[in-house]
Amino acid sequence: MTLKNKLSRMKKHINREDEAVENNVQPSAKQRIMEEIPYMDLWKQNDSTSYYFDGDYCLVREKRYSIDHQHGTYTFRDFIKAMDAWQDFKGDHPLSSKGLNHDELFFFDTETTGLGGGAGNTIFLLGHGIVTETEVIVTQHFLPQPGSEIPLYHSFLNQVDYDTLVTYNGKAFDWPQVKTRHTLIREHVPKLPSFGHFDLYHGSRRIFKHKLESVKLVNVEREILGFNRVDDVPGYLAPMIYFDYIERKDPEGIFKVMTHNEQDILSLITLYTHLTFQLLNIRKGTGAERFEVSRWLEHTGNKEIAKERYQEIIKEDGLPNFKAMHRLAFQYKREKKEDKAIELWEGIWKDAPEPISKDALLELAKLYEHKMKNHHLALKRCEELEVLLIDRNDSLSEKNTVLLESLHHRMKRLSRKLNRHTDHSSE
């Protein structure tokens, strides 16, 4: 091993200038490796080039799309509109990109040799995309054999200079896997950068779980984003295709896996656009989606914005939106606007689904007893709730049993208050 290589292995970060020097030192070795890459002509036809480092190589593919390219119901230019819209957002939200430019988001996805975690699971494809003023650039780094992770991660980390990662379940899977693999070779490649992280999987679960049996990305694409894949290779087949490539070196199957990964990245851009348009009320979804968005805003502390959304849903929807009215009533209660809360709960408890009816009757009983001092109405609402609990449940659940016991305690207290009032009145 040359002195140059020994020094390089001791460094924790090797910059591009070092790489250029090394590449110039061993032109014959580079040429020999290039000539030995199987099916290099097919790789070139598929927009791929070789990347050399430390006497080894990986393959890098780059695809570009016009900013006006349509992916599902949105163009990539809509993503820039979404980013611009966040700049005027007055609240705080996990997906807020306020203060960031559109080219600072790093859309990221991986393909691995297995679905589990740990050091035994190898990442063989690192894909990422950025949105510029004129185009979307998707770059993929491919591991041609298990022993070539140093050039793979070196090629990847030399391009990582973005502020925020955007993934789909990447907090739980993709990025922890990157950190695990990086730990094994960290003495030879640049360090991992610190990132903000937008995980769109969690947003999809919040907003679309009422509509989709599964919020896998392919389901969200088809049912929400209006994008249907053609001749797609399912992600679970990717490991088998990779192992077949290791054995035969024919990249035909790998190109299909790369296309799958590329579509994942493009869909992340479209999904971030859609979630933003929903959150910021730029493009309205169904009543159920709008309710889930409002509840998410409420959960993240944007209570005034959520309140406005609930009011909007109630006003604009043709049929009563019991969930929105129920949440709005809680908002009024917190604001000590008991009259408005009572008006809403009184308006829905008879016709709403049972869980909402039970909550509404209990809240009415509390407000009538403690705030309005109307013990007669409080007891009446307790009696309505008692009927609901007993008549609609042949065998009470543990939760309803506890609620019924608490309710009976409240009813006894209210009866005592009413009796005392009657006694005082007769004196």
Secondary structure, 3 states (H helix, E strand, C coil): CCHHHHHHHHCCCCCHHHHHHHHHHCHHHHHHHHHHCCCHHHHHHCCEEEEEECCEEEEEEEEEEECCCEECCEEHHHHHHHHHHHCCCCCCCCCCCCCCCHHHEEEEEEEECCCCCCCCCCEEEEEEEEECCCEEEEEEEECCCCCCHHHHHHHHHCCCCCCEEEECCCCCCHHHHHHHHHHHHCCCCCCCCCCEEEEHHHHHHHHHCCCCCCCCHHHHHHHHHCCCCCCCCCHHHHHHHHHHHHHHCCCHHHHHHHHHHHHHHHHHHHHHHHHHHHHCCCCCCCHHHHHHHHHHHHHCCCHHHHHHHHHHHHHHCCCCCHHHHHHHHHHHHHCCCHHHHHHHHHHHCCCCCHHHHHHHHHHHHHHHHHHCCCHHHHHHHHHHHHHHHHHCCCCCCHHHHHHHHHHHHHHHHHHHHHHHHHHHHHC
